[in-house]
Amino acid sequence: MSAEEMRSFCQSISPYQLRVQVRLKDQHEILFGRILSVELDRFRIMTDEKEIKDLRYAWVARIKNA
């Protein structure tokens, strides 16, 4: 999925506060949470552990509904 496709996906689901699964490229870490906001080059997620993280699309390997 390209950065543009990820941004469109994030924008389409963020108003509904759907739970997503995000797999990062370099850390092979998987995060679960809800997208709070979407910007041009990054998005903000609140994880299930109630941590808020800003993630750049370039860091993300995959994002999907959880």
Secondary structure as GFF3:
##gff-version 3
##sequence-region A 1 66
A	DSSP	alpha_helix	3	13	.	.	.	ID=ss1
A	DSSP	three_ten_helix	14	16	.	.	.	ID=ss2
A	DSSP	beta_strand	19	24	.	.	.	ID=ss3
A	DSSP	beta_strand	30	38	.	.	.	ID=ss4
A	DSSP	beta_strand	42	47	.	.	.	ID=ss5
A	DSSP	beta_strand	52	56	.	.	.	ID=ss6
A	DSSP	three_ten_helix	57	59	.	.	.	ID=ss7
A	DSSP	beta_strand	60	65	.	.	.	ID=ss8
###
